[in-house]
Amino acid sequence: MFINYKLLLNQIAKKTPILLLFLSTCINAQDLSLKEAYELMILKNGDINASQQEVNAKKEEQKAITGLRYPSLSLSGTYVHLQNDIGLDLNEQRNMASGLLGVADPTALGNWNFTILEKNLGFATADINWPIFAGGKINAANKASKIKYELSENSHTIKENNLIIKLIDYYYKLKLANEAKELRQQVYQTIQIHSDHATKLFENGIIPEVETLNAKVALSNAKRELLAAQKDVSLATTAIKNLIGGKDFNTTSTDFITPSLQTSLEEFQNEMINENEQLKFLKKNEELAKIGVKVETSEYFPKVALFGKHTLWKDNLSLVDLDWIVGIGASWDVFNGFEREHKIKAAKHKVVQVQQLEKQAKLNLLTYTEKLYNELEKQLEQYNSLKNDQALAEKLKFMRTRAFEEGTGTSLEVIDATLQLTEIKLYKIKALYHYNKTYGELMVNINKTEKFLNKI
């Protein structure tokens, strides 16, 4: 039985407009824009989430290092059970003393066997220690921990940017694969119609059999190309789903950006030097290396700290009658076999090392920016040229088809014109893909991801 689904849907919509709105929302939810894919990746990608946890860990470590500026307070307690009491037996000395004193009975002088420490004893104390000077090491440690946190943020952004570039590539690659599949589908349908037409003309004795054979071979090739294009779509879809946490989607809704260049190479290069995260990462490492020199230099200075102790509880410790003590202590390594000197030199070499890496990185980024810019110019030229070629190829296909239908042309000429037009359209789409992928890569590397996503 034939069912008019369109009519049925209209009837349901009149009765329940809310249901239609719900169905429309569900259908639209299957579309995926590049910006939505980016937001899903930031939210659900495991590599990005793991990198964020590293940033969080460095933030907590930075907070922990600030504790070096504050005093430390500790509580300790001890309870001991000895085998015997600890005593001092002086009865022999008492006997000698009684003789000297002329006392006939030494016991009259008492028992000179004294207990100094009972076998059960215990105590509890509160201790405080506060470093007040460490030659600049405390300040350096705090600055270093702050830079390490910022380095973790840089590293996270670099990893995130690499995945964004990959996402842009995969997204537009899927766009390319979908449009290529549609073109291959159109070619297949066109050649199918042409093949059927050629068969009828042959059966009516208008064209020779060889013309139908050309059409059948072309139809077989078109089918093979269509199946390959469908596989490309499937692979590209899987690649995107892997990046965005496995979310299902049917279509990509973001169109290609039409190629154009309004910014000069010099402007892009200046932005790359000022905004690139890898350069910022190296600059932070240079700062960290310089702090390393300060840390090693601090070993030349004394370390000074305040300390204090308060007895909270004691048992059977009558000899210790102090409730508290406070004081100040200092230590100073005057000579350690030239260890400090060599460590300072090693730290300075690390500074120079990072500076050289930064210098080379700037040159590499300038070259990299020029390469991307040249690619943009190349794809822009390709796109503009292919637009003109497409118009000519469409006219040629029309003329070949009319000539064949009038019996003055061959099926091979029609197929060649059809395939030529298809190839031009494919090259045009590929130029769009390469331009958009390259432009996205450039924008991400100069920290303009949001601007790129909002532009599309």
C-alpha positions in Angstrom: 0.0 0.0 0.0 1.3 3.4 -0.9 1.6 6.0 1.9 2.1 9.7 1.3 4.6 10.4 4.2 4.8 14.1 3.3 1.0 14.4 3.6 1.0 12.4 6.9 3.7 14.6 8.4 1.8 17.7 7.5 -1.4 16.4 9.1 0.6 15.5 12.3 2.2 19.0 12.2 -1.2 20.7 12.1 -2.3 18.8 15.2 0.9 18.8 17.1 3.3 21.6 16.1 5.4 20.9 19.2 6.1 17.4 17.9 7.2 18.7 14.6 9.5 21.1 16.3 11.0 18.2 18.3 11.5 16.1 15.2 13.1 19.0 13.4 15.5 19.6 16.4 16.4 15.9 16.4 17.2 16.0 12.7 19.2 19.2 12.9 21.1 17.7 15.9 22.7 15.3 13.4 24.4 18.2 11.7 27.9 19.0 13.0 29.6 22.4 12.4 33.3 22.8 12.7 32.8 25.0 15.8 30.6 22.4 17.4 33.2 19.7 16.7 35.9 22.0 18.2 33.8 22.5 21.4 33.1 18.7 21.7 36.8 17.9 21.2 37.8 20.4 24.0 35.2 18.9 26.3 35.6 15.2 25.6 39.0 14.4 24.0 41.0 12.2 26.4 44.4 13.6 25.4 43.2 17.2 26.1 41.6 16.3 29.4 44.8 14.4 30.5 46.9 17.4 29.6 44.6 19.7 31.6 45.1 17.5 34.6 48.9 18.1 34.3 48.2 21.9 34.3 46.0 21.4 37.4 48.8 19.5 39.1 51.4 22.2 38.4 49.0 24.8 39.8 48.8 22.9 43.1 52.6 22.4 43.1 53.0 26.2 42.7 50.7 26.7 45.7 52.8 24.2 47.7 56.0 26.0 46.9 54.6 29.2 48.4 54.7 27.4 51.8 58.5 27.9 51.9 57.8 31.5 52.9 55.9 30.5 56.0 57.0 28.9 59.3 56.6 25.2 59.7 55.0 23.8 62.9 55.3 20.2 64.0 54.2 18.2 66.9 56.1 15.2 68.3 55.7 12.8 71.2 57.6 9.9 72.6 56.9 7.3 75.3 59.6 4.8 76.4 59.7 1.7 78.5 63.2 0.7 79.6 64.3 -2.6 81.0 65.3 -1.1 84.4 65.4 2.3 86.0 68.5 4.3 85.3 70.3 5.0 88.6 73.6 5.9 90.3 74.8 3.8 93.2 77.2 5.8 95.4 77.0 3.7 98.6 80.7 2.8 98.3 81.6 6.5 98.2 79.1 6.9 101.2 81.1 4.2 103.2 84.3 6.0 102.5 82.8 9.3 103.5 81.5 7.8 106.8 85.0 6.7 107.7 86.4 10.1 107.0 83.6 11.7 109.0 84.1 9.2 111.9 80.6 7.8 111.6 80.5 4.3 112.8 77.4 3.2 110.9 77.5 4.3 107.2 73.7 3.6 106.9 73.2 6.5 109.2 74.1 8.7 106.2 71.2 7.2 104.3 71.0 5.3 101.1 73.1 6.8 98.4 71.6 4.6 95.5 69.8 7.3 93.4 67.3 6.8 90.6 68.1 9.3 87.8 65.6 8.1 85.3 62.6 5.8 85.8 62.1 3.0 83.3 58.7 4.5 82.1 59.0 8.0 80.7 57.5 10.2 78.0 57.3 13.7 76.6 55.6 15.7 73.8 56.8 18.9 72.2 55.7 21.5 69.6 58.5 22.7 67.3 58.6 25.7 65.0 61.1 26.5 62.2 61.0 29.6 60.0 63.7 30.2 57.4 64.2 33.9 57.1 67.1 34.1 54.6 68.3 31.5 52.1 70.4 33.6 49.8 67.4 34.2 47.4 66.7 30.5 47.0 63.1 30.8 48.4 62.2 33.7 46.0 63.8 31.8 43.1 61.8 28.6 44.0 58.6 30.5 44.0 59.3 32.2 40.6 60.4 28.8 39.2 57.2 27.1 40.3 55.1 29.9 38.7 57.0 29.6 35.4 56.6 25.8 35.5 52.9 26.3 35.8 52.9 28.6 32.9 55.0 26.1 30.9 52.4 23.5 31.6 49.8 25.9 30.2 51.9 26.5 27.1 52.4 22.8 26.7 48.7 22.2 27.0 47.9 24.9 24.5 50.4 23.4 22.0 48.9 20.0 22.4 45.4 21.5 22.0 46.5 23.4 18.9 47.9 20.3 17.3 44.6 18.5 17.8 42.7 21.5 16.5 44.8 21.5 13.3 44.1 17.8 13.0 40.4 18.4 13.5 40.3 21.1 10.8 42.1 18.8 8.4 39.8 15.9 9.2 36.6 18.1 9.0 37.4 19.6 5.6 38.7 16.2 4.4 35.3 14.8 5.2 33.7 17.8 3.4 35.9 17.0 0.4 35.0 13.3 0.6 31.3 14.1 0.7 31.4 16.5 -2.2 33.6 14.0 -4.2 31.0 11.3 -3.4 28.2 13.5 -4.7 30.1 14.2 -7.9 30.9 10.6 -8.4 27.2 9.8 -7.8 26.2 12.4 -10.4 28.8 11.0 -12.9 27.5 7.5 -12.4 23.9 8.6 -12.9 24.9 10.7 -16.0 26.8 7.8 -17.6 24.0 5.4 -16.6 21.5 7.5 -18.5 24.0 7.9 -21.4 24.6 4.1 -21.5 20.9 3.4 -21.6 20.5 6.0 -24.4 23.4 4.6 -26.3 21.9 1.1 -26.0 18.6 2.3 -27.5 20.3 4.1 -30.3 22.3 0.9 -31.1 19.1 -1.2 -31.0 17.5 1.2 -33.5 20.6 0.9 -35.8 21.6 4.6 -35.4 25.1 4.0 -33.8 27.5 1.1 -34.0 27.9 -1.4 -31.1 31.3 0.0 -30.1 29.6 3.1 -28.8 27.6 1.1 -26.3 30.8 -0.7 -25.2 32.5 2.6 -24.4 29.5 3.6 -22.3 29.5 0.3 -20.4 33.2 0.6 -19.6 32.8 4.1 -18.4 29.8 3.1 -16.3 31.9 0.4 -14.6 34.7 2.9 -13.9 32.2 5.4 -12.5 30.8 2.8 -10.2 34.2 1.8 -8.9 35.1 5.5 -8.2 31.7 6.0 -6.4 32.4 3.0 -4.1 35.9 4.3 -3.3 34.4 7.8 -2.5 31.9 6.2 -0.1 34.8 4.5 1.7 36.6 7.8 2.0 33.6 9.4 3.6 33.4 6.5 6.1 37.1 6.8 7.1 36.9 10.6 7.4 33.8 10.3 9.6 35.5 7.8 11.9 38.6 10.0 12.2 36.5 13.0 13.4 34.4 10.9 15.8 37.6 9.7 17.4 38.7 13.3 18.1 35.3 14.5 19.4 34.7 11.7 21.9 32.7 9.3 19.7 29.6 11.6 19.1 27.5 10.4 16.1 26.6 12.8 13.4 25.3 12.6 9.8 26.5 15.6 7.9 28.9 18.5 8.2 27.2 21.9 8.1 30.2 24.3 7.8 31.0 25.3 4.2 34.4 25.9 2.7 35.8 29.4 3.1 36.0 31.0 -0.4 39.7 31.6 -1.0 41.0 35.2 -0.7 44.1 36.9 0.7 43.8 40.2 2.4 46.7 40.0 4.8 50.3 40.3 3.7 53.1 37.7 4.4 54.9 40.2 6.6 51.8 40.7 8.8 51.4 37.0 9.2 55.1 36.5 10.1 55.0 39.3 12.7 51.9 37.7 14.3 53.6 34.3 14.2 56.7 35.6 16.1 54.6 37.5 18.7 51.8 34.9 19.3 53.1 31.4 18.6 52.9 29.2 21.6 56.1 27.3 20.9 58.1 30.5 21.0 56.3 31.4 24.2 57.3 28.0 25.6 61.0 28.6 24.7 60.9 32.1 26.3 59.5 30.7 29.5 62.3 28.1 29.5 64.8 30.9 29.1 63.3 32.6 32.2 63.5 29.3 34.1 67.1 28.7 33.1 68.0 32.2 34.4 66.3 31.5 37.7 68.5 28.3 37.8 71.6 30.6 37.8 70.2 32.5 40.7 69.5 29.3 42.6 73.1 28.1 42.2 74.4 31.6 43.1 72.4 31.5 46.3 74.7 28.8 47.6 77.4 31.5 48.3 75.2 33.0 51.0 74.4 31.8 54.5 71.1 30.3 55.5 69.4 31.8 58.5 66.3 30.4 60.3 64.4 31.0 63.5 63.4 28.0 65.6 61.5 27.3 68.8 60.4 24.4 71.0 57.7 24.1 73.6 57.2 21.1 75.9 53.5 20.3 76.0 53.8 17.3 78.3 56.4 15.2 80.1 56.4 12.2 82.4 59.3 11.1 84.7 61.6 13.7 83.2 62.4 15.7 86.3 65.9 16.5 85.1 64.4 18.4 82.1 62.7 21.5 83.6 62.5 23.7 80.5 59.0 24.5 79.1 60.3 26.3 76.0 63.3 27.5 74.1 63.7 29.9 71.1 66.7 30.8 69.1 68.2 31.7 65.7 70.5 29.5 63.7 72.7 30.0 60.7 74.8 27.8 58.4 77.3 28.9 55.8 79.2 26.6 53.4 82.5 28.4 53.0 84.1 26.0 50.7 82.8 22.9 48.9 85.5 22.0 46.5 84.5 24.4 43.7 81.1 22.6 43.3 79.2 25.9 43.3 81.3 27.5 40.6 80.8 24.6 38.2 77.1 24.4 38.9 76.7 28.1 38.1 78.6 27.7 34.9 76.4 24.7 33.9 73.3 26.8 34.6 74.6 29.6 32.4 75.2 27.2 29.6 71.6 26.1 29.8 70.5 29.8 29.4 72.6 30.1 26.2 71.3 26.7 25.0 67.7 27.9 25.3 68.5 31.3 23.7 70.0 29.5 20.7 67.0 27.2 20.4 64.7 30.3 20.5 66.8 32.0 17.8 66.5 29.0 15.5 62.8 28.6 16.3 62.1 32.1 15.1 63.9 31.4 11.8 62.0 28.1 11.4 58.6 29.8 12.1 59.3 32.6 9.6 60.0 29.9 6.9 57.0 27.9 8.1 54.7 30.9 7.8 56.1 31.7 4.3 55.4 28.1 3.3 51.8 28.3 4.5 51.3 31.6 2.8 52.7 30.4 -0.5 50.3 27.4 -0.3 47.4 29.8 0.3 48.4 31.8 -2.8 48.8 28.6 -4.8 45.4 27.3 -3.9 43.8 30.7 -4.5 45.3 30.8 -8.1 44.2 27.2 -8.6 40.7 27.9 -7.5 40.3 31.0 -9.7 41.7 29.2 -12.7 39.5 26.2 -12.2 36.4 28.3 -12.0 37.0 29.5 -15.5 37.9 26.0 -16.7 34.6 24.7 -15.2 32.6 27.1 -17.2 34.3 26.0 -20.4 34.0 22.3 -19.5 30.3 22.6 -18.9 29.8 24.2 -22.3 31.9 21.5 -23.9 29.8 18.7 -22.2 26.6 20.3 -23.4 27.9 20.5 -27.0 29.2 16.9 -27.0 25.9 15.6 -25.7 23.9 17.4 -28.3 26.2 16.3 -31.1 25.8 12.6 -29.9 22.1 12.9 -29.8 22.0 14.3 -33.3 24.3 11.5 -34.5 27.3 13.7 -35.3 29.3 12.8 -32.3 30.5 9.6 -30.4 29.7 8.3 -27.0 33.4 8.4 -26.1 33.4 12.2 -26.7 30.4 12.6 -24.4 32.0 10.4 -21.7 35.3 12.3 -22.0 33.6 15.6 -21.7 31.7 14.4 -18.6 34.8 13.0 -16.9 36.7 16.2 -17.8 34.1 18.3 -16.1 34.1 16.0 -13.1 37.8 16.2 -12.8 37.8 20.0 -12.9 35.1 20.1 -10.2 37.2 17.7 -8.1 40.3 19.8 -8.5 38.3 22.8 -7.5 37.0 21.1 -4.4 40.5 19.9 -3.6 41.8 23.5 -3.9 39.1 24.6 -1.5 40.1 21.8 0.9 43.8 22.6 0.8 43.2 26.3 1.2 40.9 25.9 4.2 43.1 23.4 5.9 46.2 25.6 5.4 44.4 28.8 6.4 43.1 27.0 9.6 46.6 25.8 10.4 48.0 29.3 10.0 45.3 30.9 12.2 45.7 28.3 15.0 49.5 28.8 15.1 49.1 32.6 15.5 46.6 32.0 18.3 43.6 33.1 16.3 41.5 29.9 16.5 38.4 31.7 17.8 38.6 34.3 15.0 38.9 31.5 12.4 36.0 29.5 13.9 33.8 32.6 14.1 34.6 33.5 10.5 33.3 30.3 9.2 
